[in-house]
Amino acid sequence: MNESCTYKNPLQKARICISEFYIALVITLLSISFWSTFVLYFRPIYKWAVSLFHIERSSGLSKQVMYENYNALINYYYPWVKGNLSLPSLPQSSHAIQHFAEVKDIFNLFLFIIPVTLILLLVYLWCKRGQKNLHFLKTASITMIAAPLVLGCGFATNFDKTFETFHKLFFDNDYWIFDPNTDPIINMLPEQFFMLCGIFIIGFVLLTSLFCFLLYKGTSRKGMD
């Protein structure tokens, strides 16, 4: 039997369990960082949101104006772009400029986490080469469910409160609270759009969790044959 954490030696059992939990967290961080970054750069999601939530009507802005400013915003989030955000056709306050810079720092962190966790995962797999026990995939599938489950429950019960709590956790100021009169970009980025992005991220992470579990089950059956 290759199932992990079943060794008679308590010390050996503890080491195996800690090792599995460590790599499960690595995979979870990799998954959340990758899919969050993917959704950020996946521009069609904004066009879907515009059509789905009729943002053109609620914002009072034309689709052309919204798309050109949204594209400028996403271009700004590329790590090689330096300086402050400059919108082509919308004014912005100094607080908004600082907030977008802080958001960029978060995504730069994700872009740092992705290669680091990928390298750690590859090193772990190399060290475990030749071993058929892939129980760590089952552990990873469980840890990947935790964060999306908490976030999903928050979305379902009170999205506004969850949205506010998220910003208070990640930002030490209230610059994320935009005044539409000075920062009309907020009109084209309603909460429904961020909710849609969150749903996509949660969905992709859960699919990754399912993939890890199915891969674990598949290799377990082969090991029993």
FIDO-447542 format. One record per residue: y, x, z of N, C-alpha, C, CB in turn; residue in one letter. Coordinates in steps of 0.2 Angstrom, whole numbers, always signed. Each point is the difference from the previous one (the first is absolute). Glycine has a CB too. Layout:
// residues N
    n_y    n_x    n_z   ca_y   ca_x   ca_z    c_y    c_x    c_z   cb_y   cb_x   cb_z  resn
      Y      X      Z      Y      X      Z      Y      X      Z      Y      X      Z     a
...
This chain:
// residues 225
    n_y    n_x    n_z   ca_y   ca_x   ca_z    c_y    c_x    c_z   cb_y   cb_x   cb_z  resn
     -6     +4     +0     +6     -4     +0     +6     +4     +0     -6     -9     +6     m
    +11     +8    -11     +6     +4     +0     +6     -3     +3     -5     +5    -11     n
     +4    -10    +14     +6     -4     +3     +3     +5     +5     -5    -11     -2     e
    +12    +11     +1     +4     +4     +5     +0     -2     +7     +7     +3    -10     s
     -5     +1    +14     +1     -1     +7     -6     -3     +4    +11     -3     -3     c
    -17     +6     +0     -7     -2     +4     -3     +6     +2     -1    -10     -7     t
     +4    +15     +8     -3     +7     +2     -1     -1     +7     +5     +7     -9     y
    -11     -3    +11     -2     +0     +7     +5     +4     +5    -12     -2     -4     k
    +14     +8     +1     +5     +4     +3     +6     -3     +1     -6    +10     -5     n
     +9    -12    +11     +6     -3     +1     +6     +4     -4     -4     -6    +11     p
     +4    +12    -10     +6     +4     -3     +0     +0     -7     -1     +8    +10     l
     -5     -8    -13     -1     +0     -7     +2     -7     -3     -9     +8     +0     q
     +7    -13     +4     +2     -7     -2     +8     -1     +0    -11     -4     +5     k
    +14     +7     +1     +7     -1     +0     +4     +4     -5     -2     -1    +12     a
     -1     +7    -14     +3     +4     -6     +0     -4     -6     -3    +11     +6     r
     -3    -14     -8     -1     -4     -6     +5     -6     +0    -12     +4     -1     i
    +12     -7     +7     +5     -6     +0     +7     +1     -1     -9     -5     +7     c
    +11    +11     -4     +7     +2     +0     +1     +2     -7     +1     +4    +12     i
     -5     +0    -15     +1     +2     -7     +0     -6     -5     -6    +11     +3     s
     +2    -16     -2     +0     -6     -4     +7     -4     +1    -13     +0     +0     e
    +15     +0     +6     +6     -4     +1     +6     +4     -3     -5     -5    +11     f
     +5    +11    -11     +5     +5     -2     +1     -2     -8     -2     +9     +9     y
     -4     -8    -12     +0     -1     -8     +2     -7     -2     -8    +10     -1     i
     +6    -15     +5     +1     -7     -1     +8     -1     +0    -11     -3     +5     a
    +14     +6     +0     +8     +0     +1     +3     +3     -6     -1     +0    +12     l
     -2     +6    -14     +3     +3     -6     -1     -4     -6     -3    +11     +4     v
     -3    -14     -5     +0     -5     -6     +4     -6     +0    -12     +4     -1     i
    +13     -6     +7     +5     -6     +1     +7     +2     -1     -8     -5     +8     t
    +10    +11     -6     +7     +2     -2     +1     +1     -7     +0     +6    +11     l
     -5     -3    -14     +0     +1     -7     +0     -6     -4     -6    +10     +1     l
     +3    -15     +1     +0     -7     -3     +6     -3     +0    -12     -1     +2     s
    +15     +0     +4     +6     -3     +2     +6     +3     -4     -4     -4    +11     i
     +4    +11    -11     +6     +4     -3     -1     -1     -7     +0     +8     +9     s
     -6     -7    -12     -1     -1     -7     +2     -7     -3     -9     +9     +1     f
     +7    -14     +2     +1     -7     -3     +7     -2     +2    -11     -3     +2     w
    +14     +6     +3     +8     -2     +1     +4     +3     -5     -2     +0    +12     s
     +0     +7    -14     +4     +3     -5     -1     -3     -7     -1    +11     +7     t
     -5    -13     -8     -2     -3     -6     +4     -6     -1    -12     +5     +0     f
    +12    -10     +5     +4     -6     -1     +7     +1     -1     -9     -5     +7     v
    +12    +10     -3     +7     +2     -1     +2     +2     -7     +0     +4    +11     l
     -5     +0    -15     +2     +2     -6     -3     -5     -6     +0    +12     +5     y
     -3    -17     -3     -3     -5     -5     +5     -5     -1    -12     +2     +4     f
    +16     +0     -9     +6     -5     -1     -1     -7     -3     +5    +11     -3     r
    -11    -12     +0     -1     -7     -2     +0     -5     +6     -6     +4    -10     p
     +5     -2    +16     -1     -4     +6     +7     -4     +1     -9     +8     +5     i
    +14     -4     -7     +7     -3     +1     +1     -6     -5     +5    +11     +4     y
     -7     -9    -10     +1     -6     -5     -4     -6     +2     +1     +9     -9     k
     -7     -8    +12     -4     -5     +2     +3     -4     +5    -10     +6     -3     w
    +14     -2     +8     +3     -4     +5     +6     -4     -2     -4    +10     +7     a
     +8     -7    -12     +5     -3     -3     -2     -7     -3     +6    +11     -2     v
    -11    -11     -1     -3     -6     -3     -3     -5     +5     -2     +6    -10     s
     -1     -3    +15     -4     -4     +5     +5     -4     +5    -10     +8     -1     l
    +15     -4     +3     +5     -2     +5     +7     -2     -3     -6     +7     +8     f
     +7     -7    -15     +6     -2     -3     +6     +4     +3     -5    -12     -2     h
     +4    +18     +2     +5     +4     +3     +7     +0     -4     -9     +8     +5     i
     +8     -9    -11     +6     +0     -5     +5     -6     +3     -7     +5    -10     e
     +4    -10    +12     +4     -6     +2     +3     +1     +7     -7     -7     -7     r
     +3     +9    +11     +2     +1     +7     +5     +6     +1    -11     -5     +4     s
    +10    +10     -8     +5     +6     +1     +6     -1     -4    -10     +7     +1     s
    +10    -11     -6     +6     -1     -4     +1     +6     -5     +5     -7     +9     g
    -10    +11    -10     +0     +6     -4     -4     -1     -6     +2     +7     +9     l
     +0     -5    -15     -5     +0     -6     -6     +4     +1    +10     -2     -7     s
    -15     +1     +3     -6     +4     +0     +2     +7     -2     -7    -10     -2     k
    +11    +11     -3     +2     +7     -2     +3     +4     +5     +1     -5    -11     q
     +4     +2    +15     +3     +3     +5     -5     +2     +6    +11     -6     -3     v
    -16     +1     +4     -4     +2     +6     -5     +5     -2     +1    -12     +3     m
     -4    +12    -10     -5     +5     -2     +3     +7     +0     -6     -9     -6     y
    +13     +9     +3     +3     +7     +0     +1     +3     +6     +5     -3    -11     e
     -3     -1    +16     +1     +3     +7     -6     +1     +4    +11     -6     +0     n
    -16     +2     -1     -7     +1     +3     -3     +6     -3     -1    -12     +2     y
     +2    +14     -8     -3     +6     -3     +4     +6     +2     -3     -7    -10     n
     +9     +6    +11     +4     +6     +3     -2     +1     +7    +10     -3     -7     a
    -12     -2    +11     -2     +1     +7     -7     +3     +0     +6    -10     +3     l
    -11     +8     -7     -6     +3     +0     +0     +8     -3     -5    -12     -2     i
    +10    +13     -3     +1     +7     -2     +2     +4     +5     +2     -4    -11     n
     +2     +1    +15     +3     +4     +6     -6     +2     +5    +11     -6     -1     y
    -16     +2     +1     -5     +2     +5     -5     +5     -2     +1    -11     +4     y
     +0    +14    -10     -4     +5     -3     +2     +6     +4     -1     -4    -11     y
     -4     +8    +14     +2     +6     +4     +4     +5     -2    -11     -2     +5     p
    +11     +3    -12     +4     +5     -3     +7     -2     -1    -10     +4     -6     w
    +12    -10     +7     +7     -2     -1     +4     +1     +6     -4     -9     -7     v
     +9    +13     +7     +4     +2     +5     +7     -4     +0     -5    +11     +0     k
     +8    -11     +6     +7     -3     +1     -1     -7     +2     +4     +7     -9     g
     +1    -11     +9     +0     -7     +3     -1     -5     -6     +8     +3     +9     n
    -11     -9     -7     -1     -5     -5     +7     -2     -3    -10     -4     +7     l
     +9     +3    -14     +6     -3     -3     -2     -5     -5     +6    +11     +0     s
     -4    -17     +2     -2     -6     -4     +5     -1     -6     -5     -5    +10     l
     +2     +3    -16     +4     +0     -6     +5     -6     +0    -10     +5     -6     p
     +9    -10     +9     +4     -6     -1     +1     -4     +7     -3     +0    -12     s
     +1     +3    +17     +1     -4     +7     +4     +5     +5    -10     -8     -3     l
    +15     +5     +6     +3     +4     +6     -5     +1     +6    +11     -4     -4     p
    -10     +9     +8     -4     +1     +6     +4     +4     +5    -10     +1     -7     q
     +8     -3    +13     +4     +3     +6     -3     +6     +2     +3    -11     +4     s
     +0    +15     +0     -2     +7     +3     -7     -2     +4    +12     +5     +0     s
    -12    -10     +3     -6     -2     +4     -6     -1     -4     +8     -5     +9     h
     -7     +1    -15     -5     -1     -4     -3     +7     -3     +5    -12     -3     a
     +0    +16     +1     -2     +7     -3     -4     +3     +5    +10     +1     -7     i
     -8     -1    +14     -4     +4     +5     -7     -3     +1    +11     +3     +5     q
    -11    -10     -5     -7     -3     +1     -5     +1     -6     +6     -9     +6     h
     -3     +9    -12     -5     +2     -6     -2     +7     +1     +6     -9     -7     f
     -2    +13     +9     -2     +7     +1     -5     +1     +6    +11     +4     -4     a
    -11     -8     +9     -5     +0     +5     -6     -3     -3     +9     -1     +9     e
     -9     -4    -13     -6     -3     -3     -3     +5     -4     +5    -11     +0     v
     -1    +15     -4     -3     +6     -4     -4     +5     +4    +10     -2     -8     k
     -7     +3    +14     -3     +5     +5     -7     -2     +1    +11     +3     +5     d
    -12    -10     -3     -6     -3     +1     -5     +1     -6     +5     -8     +8     i
     -3     +7    -14     -5     +0     -5     -1     +8     -2     +4    -11     -4     f
     +1    +15     +6     -2     +7     -1     -5     +2     +5    +12     +2     -4     n
    -12     -5    +10     -5     +2     +4     -7     -3     -2     +8     -1     +9     l
     -8     -5    -12     -6     -2     -3     -3     +5     -6     +4    -12     +3     f
     +1    +14     -7     -2     +5     -5     -2     +6     +2     +8     -5     -7     l
     -6     +7    +14     -3     +6     +3     -7     -1     +3    +12     +3     +2     f
    -13     -9     +1     -6     -2     +3     -6     +0     -5     +7     -7     +9     i
     -5     +4    -15     -6     -1     -5     -3     +6     -2     +6     -9     -4     i
     -3    +15     +2     -4     +6     -2     -3     +3     +7     +8     +2    -10     p
     -5     -2    +15     -2     +3     +6     -7     -3     +2    +12     +3     +4     v
    -12    -10     -3     -6     -4     +2     -5     +1     -5     +7     -8     +6     t
     -5     +8    -13     -5     +1     -5     -4     +7     +1     +7     -7     -8     l
     -3    +12     +9     -3     +7     +1     -4     +0     +6    +10     +5     -5     i
     -8     -8    +11     -4     -1     +6     -7     -4     -2    +10     +1     +7     l
    -10     -6    -11     -6     -4     -1     -4     +5     -5     +6    -11     +1     l
     -4    +14     -5     -4     +5     -5     -3     +5     +4     +8     -3    -10     l
     -4     +6    +15     -3     +5     +4     -6     -3     +4    +11     +6     +1     v
    -10    -12     +2     -5     -3     +4     -6     -1     -4     +9     -5     +7     y
     -8     +2    -13     -6     -1     -4     -3     +6     -2     +5    -10     -5     l
     -2    +16     +4     -3     +6     -2     -4     +3     +6    +10     +2     -8     w
     -7     -3    +14     -4     +2     +6     -6     -4     +1    +11     +4     +5     c
    -11    -10     -7     -6     -5     +1     -4     +0     -7     +7     -7     +9     k
     -6    +11    -13     -4     +0     -7     -7     +1     +2     +9     +5     -6     r
    -13     -9     +2     -7     +1     +1     -3     -5     +5     +1    +11     -2     g
     +4    -14     +6     -2     -5     +5     +0     -7     -3     +4     +7    +10     q
     -9    -11     -9     +0     -7     -3     +3     -5     +5    -10     +3     -6     k
    +12     -1    +12     +3     -5     +5     +7     -1     -2     -8     +4     +9     n
    +10    -10    -11     +7     -1     -2     +2     -6     +5     -2     +3    -12     l
     +0     -3    +18     +2     -5     +5     +8     +0     +1    -11     +1     +5     h
    +14     +5     -6     +7     +0     +0     +4     -5     -4     -1    +12     +3     f
     -2    -14     -9     +3     -5     -4     +0     -7     +3     -4     +7    -10     l
     -1     -8    +14     -1     -6     +4     +6     +0     +5    -12     -2     -2     k
    +13     +7     +5     +5     +1     +5     +7     -1     -3     -7     +7     +7     t
     +8     -4    -13     +6     +0     -3     +2     -7     -2     -2    +12     -4     a
     -4    -16     +1     +1     -7     -2     +3     -4     +6     -9     +1     -9     s
     +7     +1    +15     +2     -4     +6     +7     +1     +2    -12     +0     +4     i
    +14     +7     -4     +6     +2     +2     +6     -2     -5     -5    +10     +6     t
     +3    -11    -13     +4     -2     -5     +2     -8     +1     -5     +9     -8     m
     +1    -12    +11     +1     -8     +1     +5     -1     +6    -12     -2     -4     i
    +12     +7     +9     +4     -2     +5     +8     -1     -1     -8     +7     +6     a
    +11     -2    -10     +7     +0     -1     +2     -6     -5     +1    +12     +2     a
     -5    -13     -7     +2     -6     -4     -1     -7     +3     -4     +7     -9     p
     -1     -7    +14     -2     -6     +4     +6     -2     +4    -12     +3     +0     l
    +15     +2     +4     +6     -1     +4     +6     -2     -4     -5     +8     +8     v
     +6     -4    -13     +6     -2     -5     -1     -7     -3     +2    +12     -2     l
     -8    -13     +0     -1     -7     -4     +0     -6     +5     -7     +6     -7     g
     +5     -5    +13     +1     -5     +5     +8     -1     +2    -12     +3     +5     c
    +15     +2     -5     +8     +0     +1     +3     -4     -6     +0    +11     +7     g
     -2     -9    -13     +3     -4     -6     -2     -7     +1     -1    +10     -7     f
     -5    -12     +9     -2     -7     -1     +3     -4     +6    -11     +4     -5     a
    +12     -1    +11     +3     -4     +5     +8     +0     +0    -10     +3     +7     t
    +13     +3     -8     +7     +0     +0     +3     +6     -4     +0     -5    +11     n
     +1     +4    -17     +1     +6     -5     +7     +3     +2     -7     -5     -9     f
    +12     +1    +11     +7     +2     +1     -1     +5     +6     +5    -11     -4     d
     -8     +9    +10     -1     +4     +6     -3     +6     -2     +0    -10     +7     k
     -6    +10    -11     -4     +6     -2     +5     +5     -4    -11     -7     +0     t
    +15     +4     -4     +4     +4     -5     +5     +3     +5     -1     -8    -10     f
     +4     +5    +15     +5     +3     +4     -3     +5     +5     +6    -11     -1     e
    -12    +10     +3     -3     +5     +5     -2     +6     -4     -5     -9     +7     t
     +3     +8    -13     -2     +6     -5     +6     +5     +0     -8     -7     -7     f
    +14     +4     +5     +6     +4     -1     +2     +3     +7     +4     -8     -9     h
     -4     +4    +14     +1     +3     +7     -4     +6     +2     +4    -11     +3     k
    -10    +11     -5     -5     +5     +1     +2     +7     -4     -9     -9     +3     l
    +11     +8     -9     +0     +5     -5     +8     +3     -1    -10     -5     -6     f
    +14     +1     +9     +7     +2     -1     +4     -1     +7     +0     -4    -12     f
     +4     +9    +13     +4     +0     +7     +7     -2     -1     -7     +9     +3     d
     +8    -13     -8     +6     -4     -1     -1     -6     -3     +6    +11     -1     n
     +0    -15     +0     +0     -7     -3     +2     +0     -7     +1     -5    +11     d
     -1    +11    -14     +3     +1     -7     -4     -4     -5     +5    +11     +3     y
    -11    -13     -1     -4     -4     -4     +2     -7     -1    -10     +7     +3     w
    +15     -9     +1     +2     -7     +0     +6     +0     -4     -4     -3    +11     i
     +4     +1    -18     +5     +0     -5     +4     -6     +0     -8     +7     -7     f
    +15     -5     +6     +5     -6     -1     +0     -1     -8     +7     +3    +11     d
     -9     -9    -13     +0     -1     -7     +7     +1     -4     -9     -8     +3     p
    +14     +7     +1     +7     +1     -2     +1     +7     -2     +4     -9     +7     n
     -6    +14     -3     +1     +7     -2     -6     +3     -3     +7     +1    +10     t
    -13     -4     -9     -6     +3     -3     -4     -6     -4     -1    +10     +9     d
     +3    -12    -15     -3     -5     -3     -7     +1     -2    +11     -3     -4     p
    -14     +9     +4     -6     +2     -1     -5     -4     +4     +3    +12     -4     i
     -1    -14    +10     -5     -3     +4     -2     -7     -3     +5     +6    +10     i
     +0     -9    -14     -1     -6     -3     -6     +0     -5    +12     -3     +2     n
    -13     +9     -5     -6     +1     -5     -6     +2     +3     +9     +2     -8     m
     -9     +0    +15     -5     +2     +4     -2     -4     +6     +3    +12     -4     l
     -5    -19     +3     -1     -4     +5     -6     +2     +4     +6     -9     -6     p
     -7     +6    +12     -6     +1     +4     -6     -2     -4     +7     -2    +11     e
     -7     -3    -15     -6     -2     -3     -3     +6     -5     +4    -12     +0     q
     +1    +16     -3     -2     +6     -4     -4     +5     +5    +10     -2     -8     f
     -7     +3    +14     -4     +5     +4     -6     -3     +3    +11     +5     +3     f
    -12    -12     -2     -6     -3     +2     -5     +1     -6     +6     -8     +7     m
     -4     +7    -13     -5     +1     -6     -2     +7     +0     +6     -9     -6     l
     -2    +14     +7     -2     +7     +0     -5     +1     +6    +11     +4     -5     c
     -9     -6    +11     -5     +0     +5     -7     -3     -1    +10     +0     +8     g
    -10     -5    -11     -6     -3     -2     -4     +4     -5     +5    -11     +2     i
     -2    +14     -7     -3     +5     -4     -3     +6     +4     +8     -4    -10     f
     -4     +7    +14     -2     +5     +4     -6     -1     +4    +11     +4     +0     i
    -11    -10     +4     -5     -2     +4     -7     -1     -4     +8     -6     +8     i
     -7     +2    -14     -6     -1     -4     -3     +6     -3     +6    -10     -3     g
     -2    +15     +1     -3     +6     -3     -3     +4     +6     +9     +1     -9     f
     -7     -1    +15     -3     +4     +5     -6     -4     +2    +11     +4     +5     v
    -11    -10     -5     -7     -4     +2     -5     +1     -5     +7     -8     +6     l
     -5     +9    -13     -5     +1     -5     -2     +7     +1     +6     -8     -8     l
     -2    +13    +10     -3     +7     +1     -5     +0     +6    +11     +4     -4     t
     -9     -8     +9     -5     -1     +6     -6     -3     -3     +9     -2     +8     s
     -9     -3    -12     -6     -3     -2     -4     +5     -5     +5    -11     +0     l
     -2    +15     -4     -3     +5     -4     -4     +5     +4     +9     -2     -8     f
     -5     +4    +14     -3     +5     +4     -7     -3     +3    +12     +5     +3     c
    -11    -11     -1     -6     -3     +4     -6     -1     -5     +8     -6     +8     f
     -6     +4    -14     -6     -1     -5     -3     +6     -2     +6    -10     -4     l
     -2    +16     +3     -2     +6     -1     -5     +3     +5    +11     +2     -6     l
     -9     -4    +12     -4     +2     +6     -7     -3     +0    +11     +2     +7     y
    -10     -9     -8     -7     -4     +0     -4     +2     -6     +6     -9     +5     k
     -3    +11    -11     -4     +2     -6     -3     +7     +2     +8     -6     -8     g
     -5    +10    +11     -3     +7     +1     -5     -1     +6    +10     +6     -4     t
     -9    -10     +8     -5     -2     +6     -7     -2     -3    +10     -2     +8     s
     -9     -3    -13     -6     -3     -3     -4     +6     -4     +5    -11     -1     r
     -1    +15     -2     -4     +5     -4     -3     +5     +5     +8     -1     -9     k
     -5     +2    +15     -3     +5     +4     -6     -3     +3    +11     +4     +3     g
    -12    -11     -3     -6     -3     +3     -6     +0     -5     +8     -7     +8     m
     -6     +8    -15     -5     -1     -5     -5     +6     +0     +8     -7     -7     d
